[in-house]
Amino acid sequence: MNILITGCGFFTNHFVARLLAEEEYERICIYSRDEFKHAKLRERFDNDKRLRFFIGDVRDKDRLRHAMQGGPHFQRMNHVVHGAALKRIETANYNPGELAKTNVIGTANVVDCCQECGVQKAVLLSTDKAFEPISAYGQSKALAESLFLAANGTGGPCSTRFMVTRYGNVAGSTGSVIPTWRSAEADGKTIRIVRDEVTRFWMNARQAVELVLLALNEDLPTDLVIPTLRAFTLRDLRNAMFPRPISWQQIDLPSYEKPHESLQVGQCSKDAERMSVDDLRRELANV
C-alpha cells in the first residue's frame, strides 16, 4: 500500500507518526512546496526509508499527476489524503483569488489526478467553517467539499471513492489560538480575547488522525464524515491556560468569524457538551 499526503503541516506530522508506527504503508509520499518542512519531517523521523518527498504545488496538475501515477522506480498511490490549503482566515479575506487557486482549483486537480491514476480512496480535510460559511476561507472549503463529494458520481465502477472529514478546531494546530496565546505570553505581550462569548469545538491531534483513518479504512455509508465533539468558550480556555493574572485585552469579533461554529444542522458549538476549565487544563497538558 502506498499513500500520498498533500501538505506538510501540523496534521501531516501527527498523521505520519501514526502511519509509521502501524507499518501498513510501504511508501508514504509527502507532496508539498515547502522544502524546509520536508527537511524537518525527514529529520524528525530519522530519514525513515518509507518516507518520500515530492516538491510540488497542488496548483501544478502535471506534477501532482506524476506524484500519484508511479513509474519505473515506485508504484502508483493507493490512497490520497488532501490536506494542502491556505488556512489563514484573515489573510484569505484580502487574498481570495490566491485562496481559490489553492483551495478550489488545487482540490479540483487532486480529484482529476486521483481518477486518472486509479487511486482507490481519497480523503479531504475540511472544517466546520465550510458549513454555512461567512468567510472566504469557509467558502473555499465548502467548494472543496462539493468537488470531492460530487466526484463520487462521475466515475465508473472502479473509480476513486472520495471522502470528506469535517473538523472542528484542532488544538495546538499552527496559527490557532493556543500556540498564539502561548507565544504572546512567552514574549510578554498582551493576550487578546474577543468581548462576547465565543464557542468553538475541541478536537485534539489524535482525534483528527483517527477521523482520517476511519474514512480511509472503513466502508462507511456516508462520504461526509462528521465527528461528535465537545465545545469550549474562549474565556474558559484563557482561564485554563493562565491560572495566574495576565495582561489581556478585549477586542471585537472580526466580521469573518462566527461567534459559534456548526458542524452540520443541529450540531452547533453553542449547544454542544461544554468543557469545563478543569477539562481544558487536562487536555492542554498534551497539546
JOLIN-V200807 format. One line per field, one symbol per residue. psi: psi as a letter, one per 30 degrees, with the letter a starting at -180 (. if undefined). A space follows every 50 residues. Layout:
psi = ???
//
This chain:
psi = kkkkkklhbeeeeeeeeeeeefhekekjkjjlfjfeeeeeeeeeghhkff kkkjklkffjeeeeeeeefaafflllkelkjjfklkfjeeefeghfeeee eefdeeeeeeeeeeeeghkekkkkjalfffkikfleeeeeeeeeeeeeef ffgflafglkkkkkkjlakjkflkfleefeeeeeeegglkkkklelkkkl kkkleeeeeeeeeeeefkilflfjjkljllllkeeeeeeeeiflklklkk lkklfgkkfklkelkgikfeflkkkleeeeeeeffg.
//
